[in-house]
Amino acid sequence: MKTLPEIDPEIRGLLEEIVADPRSSLRLVPRKPLKSWFESGETVRARDVSGTSAERHLIEAHREALAQLFWEAAKIAYWKAPVMSHRPMNTDGQLYNPADGESAWKARAEPMIRMARDDNACLRLLHEGREGLDSRAASSLARASLSLAPRDRTRCFVVHVIPWDQSRTAVVFQRRLLLRARPSALRSEILLALGARLCSIGLFEQAREAYRSSSRLAPGSPHARFSAFNLSCLLGEDAAAFEEGTELARLVSPGDPRLSDVRDLLRDWSRTLASEHRKTLMGTIARVSNRLPEAALVLTGAYE
């Protein structure tokens, strides 16, 4: 896991002063409507803050370190209970496990928590994380990070954790992010997430195109291929399913942990399918299975 930057001890004193002052406004920032984070000029700047001098100094000098702390907390919280999301892979070839980074995160947050007041609104999320980061706090933690240091990376994450019964809202924001996301490598991730949302509202052909676009931008990543293969089966397109299955087998071996992770996701997803869609999917698999490489067959195991 990426090492977090050191946080200047001065932050603790600044936060103590900020939260004790009723004029402090930083603690209110994460409550802004979601839409405001996708408009220009939303960055929290020292000159925008009408509160205390300590707060202005915190924004000016230390917001990056605090933003990183909230960002890491948001990721840990989300991956404790992800919804229809494949787990990322660490540099050691193992799938990401939030428990691996939580103890280190707590150690970094503890000095600020000890110094802050119990009724500190600004650090309430950190207080609540002392006993364990709650998966339900992922959105709030991400917005706290975004309020301190707005980045497209964090915007993408805020959209990613929008509830799945609001997928049309997520699609709107994802399409807006695609127009300007920096660095450009983020676009592949946005397209991958967009594909999942489009799929959740039944727009399967659009979802497959999003996955294919993601794959073109990140040809070495197999996840978009996994999903494009699955949707080609669902759409009853034998030739496309065979082509996608062949391509994904060039990226992963049958024993790759990412295959089994996505297979389990597809098993859960299949329970949401209408009977006619499941029938079409199973028919495609039956027709092409004898020609599919072994890696693709691992994914079809989701429907056994």
The 8 nearest C-alpha neighbors of each residue, nearest first, counted from 0:
[[1, 2, 89, 100, 90, 99, 95, 3],
 [0, 2, 3, 4, 71, 100, 89, 90],
 [3, 1, 0, 4, 5, 103, 100, 71],
 [2, 4, 1, 5, 67, 68, 64, 71],
 [5, 3, 64, 6, 2, 67, 68, 63],
 [4, 6, 7, 3, 64, 107, 2, 8],
 [7, 5, 64, 8, 4, 10, 65, 61],
 [6, 8, 9, 10, 5, 61, 11, 64],
 [9, 7, 10, 11, 6, 12, 110, 111],
 [8, 10, 7, 11, 12, 13, 6, 14],
 [11, 9, 13, 8, 12, 7, 14, 57],
 [10, 12, 14, 111, 9, 13, 8, 15],
 [13, 11, 15, 9, 14, 10, 16, 8],
 [12, 14, 10, 16, 15, 11, 53, 17],
 [13, 15, 17, 11, 16, 12, 10, 18],
 [14, 16, 12, 13, 115, 17, 18, 11],
 [15, 17, 13, 19, 14, 18, 12, 20],
 [18, 16, 14, 20, 19, 15, 54, 23],
 [17, 19, 20, 15, 16, 119, 14, 23],
 [18, 20, 16, 17, 15, 21, 119, 23],
 [19, 21, 18, 17, 22, 23, 16, 51],
 [22, 20, 23, 19, 18, 17, 24, 50],
 [21, 23, 50, 20, 24, 51, 49, 17],
 [24, 22, 50, 21, 20, 17, 25, 51],
 [23, 25, 26, 27, 50, 22, 28, 48],
 [26, 24, 27, 28, 23, 54, 121, 48],
 [27, 25, 121, 24, 28, 120, 23, 29],
 [28, 26, 25, 24, 30, 29, 121, 31],
 [27, 29, 30, 25, 26, 31, 146, 24],
 [30, 28, 143, 142, 31, 27, 146, 26],
 [31, 29, 28, 27, 32, 142, 139, 33],
 [30, 32, 29, 28, 33, 35, 27, 36],
 [33, 31, 34, 35, 30, 36, 29, 28],
 [32, 34, 35, 36, 31, 37, 157, 30],
 [33, 35, 36, 32, 37, 38, 31, 172],
 [36, 34, 37, 38, 33, 32, 41, 31],
 [35, 37, 34, 38, 33, 41, 154, 32],
 [38, 36, 35, 34, 39, 33, 154, 41],
 [37, 39, 35, 36, 41, 40, 34, 42],
 [40, 38, 41, 37, 36, 42, 35, 149],
 [39, 41, 42, 38, 43, 36, 37, 35],
 [40, 42, 39, 36, 43, 38, 35, 37],
 [43, 41, 40, 149, 44, 146, 148, 147],
 [42, 44, 147, 146, 41, 47, 45, 148],
 [45, 43, 47, 46, 42, 58, 48, 59],
 [44, 46, 55, 47, 58, 48, 59, 43],
 [45, 47, 44, 48, 55, 49, 43, 59],
 [48, 46, 44, 45, 49, 43, 55, 42],
 [47, 49, 45, 46, 50, 55, 44, 24],
 [48, 50, 47, 51, 24, 46, 22, 23],
 [51, 49, 23, 22, 48, 24, 54, 52],
 [50, 52, 54, 53, 23, 55, 22, 17],
 [51, 53, 55, 54, 56, 50, 57, 17],
 [54, 52, 56, 51, 55, 13, 17, 57],
 [55, 53, 57, 51, 56, 52, 17, 58],
 [54, 56, 45, 52, 58, 57, 53, 59],
 [55, 57, 59, 53, 54, 58, 60, 52],
 [56, 58, 54, 61, 55, 60, 59, 53],
 [59, 57, 62, 55, 56, 45, 60, 61],
 [58, 60, 56, 57, 45, 55, 61, 62],
 [59, 61, 57, 58, 56, 62, 63, 55],
 [62, 60, 57, 63, 64, 58, 59, 65],
 [61, 63, 58, 65, 147, 64, 66, 57],
 [64, 62, 66, 61, 65, 148, 67, 147],
 [65, 63, 67, 66, 62, 6, 61, 68],
 [66, 64, 68, 62, 67, 63, 69, 61],
 [65, 67, 144, 63, 69, 68, 64, 147],
 [66, 68, 70, 64, 65, 69, 71, 63],
 [67, 69, 65, 71, 66, 70, 72, 64],
 [70, 68, 72, 144, 66, 140, 67, 71],
 [71, 69, 67, 73, 72, 68, 144, 141],
 [70, 72, 74, 68, 73, 69, 67, 75],
 [71, 73, 69, 75, 70, 74, 76, 68],
 [74, 72, 137, 140, 70, 76, 141, 71],
 [75, 73, 77, 71, 76, 72, 78, 70],
 [74, 76, 97, 72, 78, 73, 77, 71],
 [77, 75, 134, 73, 137, 132, 74, 133],
 [78, 76, 134, 137, 74, 79, 75, 81],
 [79, 77, 81, 80, 75, 76, 97, 74],
 [78, 80, 77, 76, 134, 81, 97, 75],
 [79, 81, 78, 77, 134, 82, 76, 135],
 [82, 80, 78, 77, 84, 79, 83, 134],
 [81, 83, 84, 80, 163, 160, 77, 78],
 [84, 82, 264, 81, 85, 268, 195, 267],
 [85, 83, 82, 81, 86, 264, 261, 195],
 [86, 84, 261, 87, 260, 83, 264, 257],
 [85, 87, 95, 94, 84, 88, 260, 78],
 [88, 86, 95, 94, 85, 89, 257, 93],
 [87, 89, 94, 95, 93, 92, 86, 90],
 [90, 88, 91, 93, 92, 95, 94, 87],
 [89, 91, 92, 88, 93, 0, 94, 95],
 [92, 90, 89, 93, 88, 94, 0, 95],
 [93, 91, 90, 89, 88, 94, 256, 95],
 [94, 92, 89, 91, 88, 95, 90, 256],
 [95, 93, 88, 89, 87, 86, 96, 92],
 [94, 96, 88, 87, 89, 86, 93, 97],
 [95, 97, 98, 99, 94, 78, 100, 79],
 [98, 96, 75, 99, 100, 78, 79, 101],
 [99, 97, 101, 96, 100, 102, 75, 79],
 [100, 98, 97, 96, 101, 102, 103, 95],
 [101, 99, 98, 103, 97, 102, 104, 0],
 [100, 102, 104, 98, 103, 99, 105, 97],
 [103, 101, 105, 104, 100, 106, 99, 98],
 [104, 102, 106, 105, 101, 100, 107, 99],
 [103, 105, 101, 107, 102, 106, 108, 100],
 [106, 104, 108, 102, 107, 103, 109, 101],
 [107, 105, 103, 109, 104, 108, 102, 110],
 [108, 106, 104, 105, 109, 103, 110, 111],
 [107, 109, 105, 106, 111, 110, 104, 112],
 [108, 110, 112, 106, 111, 107, 105, 113],
 [111, 109, 113, 112, 108, 114, 107, 11],
 [112, 110, 114, 11, 109, 113, 108, 115],
 [111, 113, 109, 115, 110, 114, 126, 108],
 [114, 112, 110, 111, 115, 109, 116, 108],
 [113, 115, 111, 112, 110, 11, 116, 15],
 [116, 114, 112, 15, 113, 111, 117, 119],
 [115, 117, 119, 118, 114, 15, 18, 113],
 [116, 118, 119, 115, 126, 123, 112, 120],
 [119, 117, 116, 120, 123, 115, 122, 18],
 [118, 120, 116, 117, 121, 122, 123, 18],
 [121, 119, 123, 122, 26, 118, 18, 124],
 [122, 120, 26, 119, 123, 18, 25, 124],
 [121, 123, 125, 124, 120, 119, 126, 112],
 [122, 124, 126, 120, 125, 121, 119, 127],
 [123, 125, 127, 122, 126, 128, 140, 121],
 [124, 126, 128, 122, 127, 123, 129, 112],
 [127, 125, 123, 128, 124, 129, 112, 122],
 [126, 128, 124, 125, 129, 123, 130, 132],
 [129, 127, 132, 131, 125, 126, 130, 124],
 [128, 130, 126, 131, 127, 105, 125, 132],
 [131, 129, 128, 127, 132, 126, 105, 133],
 [132, 130, 128, 129, 133, 127, 101, 105],
 [131, 133, 128, 76, 134, 130, 127, 72],
 [134, 132, 135, 136, 76, 131, 128, 137],
 [133, 135, 76, 77, 136, 137, 79, 80],
 [136, 134, 133, 137, 76, 138, 77, 139],
 [135, 137, 139, 134, 133, 138, 140, 76],
 [138, 136, 73, 77, 140, 76, 139, 135],
 [137, 139, 141, 140, 136, 157, 160, 142],
 [140, 138, 142, 136, 141, 137, 143, 29],
 [139, 141, 73, 143, 137, 142, 138, 69],
 [142, 140, 144, 138, 73, 143, 139, 70],
 [143, 141, 145, 139, 144, 29, 140, 146],
 [142, 144, 140, 29, 146, 141, 145, 139],
 [143, 145, 66, 141, 69, 142, 147, 146],
 [146, 144, 149, 142, 148, 147, 143, 153],
 [145, 147, 143, 144, 148, 43, 29, 142],
 [148, 146, 144, 145, 62, 66, 43, 149],
 [147, 149, 145, 146, 66, 63, 144, 150],
 [150, 148, 145, 42, 146, 147, 151, 153],
 [151, 149, 152, 153, 148, 154, 145, 181],
 [150, 152, 154, 153, 180, 155, 181, 149],
 [153, 151, 150, 155, 154, 156, 185, 181],
 [152, 154, 156, 155, 151, 150, 145, 157],
 [155, 153, 151, 157, 156, 152, 150, 158],
 [156, 154, 158, 153, 152, 157, 151, 159],
 [155, 157, 159, 153, 158, 154, 160, 152],
 [158, 156, 154, 159, 155, 160, 141, 138],
 [159, 157, 155, 161, 156, 160, 169, 154],
 [158, 160, 156, 157, 161, 155, 192, 169],
 [159, 161, 158, 157, 162, 138, 156, 137],
 [160, 162, 158, 159, 163, 169, 165, 157],
 [163, 161, 164, 165, 160, 166, 159, 169],
 [164, 162, 165, 166, 161, 196, 199, 82],
 [163, 165, 162, 166, 167, 161, 199, 168],
 [166, 164, 163, 168, 162, 167, 169, 161],
 [165, 167, 169, 163, 168, 196, 164, 170],
 [168, 166, 170, 169, 165, 171, 196, 200],
 [169, 167, 171, 166, 170, 165, 172, 161],
 [168, 170, 166, 172, 167, 171, 158, 173],
 [171, 169, 173, 167, 168, 172, 174, 193],
 [172, 170, 168, 174, 169, 173, 175, 167],
 [173, 171, 175, 169, 174, 170, 176, 168],
 [174, 172, 170, 176, 175, 171, 169, 177],
 [175, 173, 177, 171, 176, 172, 170, 178],
 [174, 176, 172, 173, 177, 178, 171, 179],
 [175, 177, 173, 178, 180, 174, 179, 172],
 [178, 176, 174, 175, 179, 180, 186, 173],
 [179, 177, 176, 175, 180, 174, 186, 173],
 [178, 180, 177, 176, 181, 175, 183, 151],
 [181, 179, 176, 177, 151, 183, 182, 178],
 [182, 180, 183, 151, 179, 185, 184, 152],
 [181, 183, 184, 185, 180, 186, 151, 152],
 [182, 184, 181, 185, 186, 180, 187, 179],
 [185, 183, 186, 182, 187, 181, 188, 216],
 [186, 184, 188, 183, 187, 182, 189, 180],
 [187, 185, 189, 188, 184, 183, 177, 190],
 [186, 188, 213, 190, 185, 189, 216, 184],
 [189, 187, 191, 185, 186, 190, 192, 213],
 [188, 190, 186, 192, 191, 187, 193, 185],
 [191, 189, 193, 187, 213, 209, 192, 188],
 [190, 192, 188, 194, 189, 193, 210, 213],
 [191, 193, 189, 195, 194, 190, 188, 196],
 [194, 192, 190, 196, 195, 191, 189, 197],
 [193, 195, 206, 209, 197, 191, 192, 196],
 [194, 196, 198, 192, 193, 197, 199, 191],
 [197, 195, 199, 193, 198, 194, 166, 192],
 [198, 196, 206, 194, 202, 199, 200, 195],
 [197, 199, 201, 195, 203, 196, 202, 200],
 [198, 200, 196, 197, 201, 195, 166, 202],
 [201, 199, 197, 198, 202, 196, 166, 167],
 [200, 202, 198, 203, 199, 197, 206, 204],
 [203, 201, 197, 198, 205, 200, 204, 206],
 [202, 204, 206, 198, 205, 201, 207, 197],
 [205, 203, 207, 206, 202, 208, 230, 234],
 [206, 204, 208, 207, 203, 202, 209, 197],
 [205, 207, 194, 203, 209, 197, 204, 208],
 [208, 206, 210, 204, 227, 209, 205, 211],
 [207, 209, 211, 205, 210, 206, 212, 204],
 [210, 208, 206, 212, 194, 207, 190, 211],
 [211, 209, 223, 213, 207, 208, 212, 191],
 [210, 212, 208, 214, 213, 209, 207, 215],
 [213, 211, 209, 215, 214, 210, 208, 216],
 [214, 212, 187, 210, 216, 190, 211, 215],
 [213, 215, 211, 218, 217, 212, 216, 223],
 [214, 216, 212, 218, 213, 217, 211, 187],
 [215, 217, 213, 214, 187, 218, 212, 184],
 [216, 218, 214, 219, 215, 220, 213, 187],
 [219, 217, 214, 215, 220, 216, 221, 213],
 [218, 220, 217, 221, 250, 214, 216, 215],
 [219, 221, 218, 217, 222, 214, 223, 250],
 [222, 220, 224, 223, 250, 247, 225, 219],
 [223, 221, 225, 224, 220, 226, 191, 85],
 [222, 224, 210, 226, 225, 214, 221, 227],
 [225, 223, 227, 221, 222, 226, 247, 228],
 [226, 224, 222, 228, 223, 227, 221, 229],
 [225, 227, 229, 223, 228, 224, 230, 222],
 [226, 228, 224, 207, 230, 229, 225, 210],
 [229, 227, 243, 231, 240, 226, 225, 230],
 [228, 230, 226, 232, 227, 231, 225, 233],
 [231, 229, 233, 227, 232, 228, 234, 226],
 [230, 232, 240, 234, 228, 233, 236, 229],
 [233, 231, 280, 235, 230, 229, 283, 234],
 [232, 234, 280, 230, 235, 231, 279, 276],
 [235, 233, 231, 232, 236, 230, 280, 279],
 [234, 236, 232, 233, 283, 279, 237, 280],
 [237, 235, 231, 239, 234, 238, 232, 240],
 [236, 238, 240, 239, 283, 235, 241, 287],
 [239, 237, 241, 240, 236, 242, 287, 231],
 [238, 240, 242, 241, 236, 237, 231, 243],
 [241, 239, 231, 237, 243, 228, 238, 242],
 [240, 242, 244, 238, 239, 243, 245, 237],
 [241, 243, 239, 245, 244, 240, 238, 246],
 [244, 242, 228, 246, 240, 245, 241, 239],
 [245, 243, 241, 295, 247, 242, 246, 228],
 [244, 246, 242, 248, 243, 247, 241, 292],
 [245, 247, 243, 249, 248, 244, 242, 250],
 [246, 248, 250, 249, 244, 224, 245, 221],
 [249, 247, 245, 250, 294, 246, 251, 244],
 [250, 248, 247, 246, 251, 245, 252, 294],
 [249, 251, 247, 248, 221, 219, 246, 252],
 [252, 250, 248, 249, 255, 247, 253, 294],
 [251, 253, 254, 255, 294, 248, 250, 249],
 [254, 252, 294, 255, 293, 251, 297, 258],
 [255, 253, 252, 256, 258, 294, 259, 251],
 [254, 256, 257, 252, 258, 253, 251, 259],
 [257, 255, 258, 259, 254, 260, 94, 93],
 [256, 258, 260, 255, 259, 261, 94, 86],
 [257, 259, 261, 256, 260, 255, 262, 298],
 [258, 260, 262, 256, 261, 257, 263, 255],
 [259, 261, 257, 263, 258, 262, 256, 264],
 [262, 260, 264, 258, 263, 259, 85, 265],
 [263, 261, 259, 298, 265, 301, 264, 260],
 [262, 264, 266, 261, 260, 265, 259, 301],
 [265, 263, 261, 267, 266, 262, 268, 83],
 [266, 264, 268, 262, 267, 263, 301, 269],
 [265, 267, 301, 263, 269, 264, 268, 262],
 [266, 268, 264, 265, 269, 270, 263, 271],
 [269, 267, 265, 270, 266, 271, 264, 272],
 [270, 268, 266, 272, 271, 267, 265, 302],
 [269, 271, 268, 272, 267, 266, 273, 265],
 [270, 272, 269, 268, 273, 267, 199, 274],
 [273, 271, 269, 270, 277, 276, 274, 268],
 [272, 274, 276, 275, 277, 271, 270, 278],
 [273, 275, 277, 276, 278, 272, 279, 271],
 [274, 276, 278, 277, 273, 279, 272, 280],
 [277, 275, 279, 278, 273, 274, 280, 272],
 [276, 278, 280, 274, 279, 275, 272, 281],
 [277, 279, 275, 281, 276, 280, 274, 282],
 [280, 278, 282, 276, 277, 281, 235, 233],
 [281, 279, 233, 232, 277, 283, 282, 278],
 [280, 282, 284, 278, 283, 279, 277, 285],
 [281, 283, 279, 285, 280, 284, 278, 286],
 [284, 282, 286, 280, 232, 285, 235, 281],
 [283, 285, 281, 287, 288, 282, 286, 280],
 [284, 286, 282, 283, 288, 287, 281, 289],
 [285, 287, 283, 284, 288, 282, 237, 289],
 [288, 286, 284, 290, 289, 285, 283, 291],
 [287, 289, 291, 290, 284, 285, 286, 296],
 [288, 290, 287, 291, 286, 285, 292, 284],
 [291, 289, 288, 287, 292, 241, 286, 245],
 [290, 292, 288, 289, 295, 287, 241, 244],
 [293, 291, 294, 295, 245, 248, 296, 290],
 [292, 294, 296, 295, 253, 297, 291, 248],
 [295, 293, 253, 297, 248, 296, 292, 252],
 [296, 294, 244, 297, 298, 293, 292, 291],
 [295, 297, 293, 299, 298, 294, 300, 291],
 [296, 298, 294, 295, 300, 299, 293, 253],
 [299, 297, 262, 300, 296, 295, 301, 258],
 [298, 300, 296, 301, 297, 302, 295, 284],
 [299, 301, 298, 302, 297, 303, 296, 262],
 [302, 300, 266, 299, 262, 303, 298, 265],
 [303, 301, 300, 299, 266, 269, 281, 265],
 [302, 300, 301, 299, 266, 281, 298, 297]]
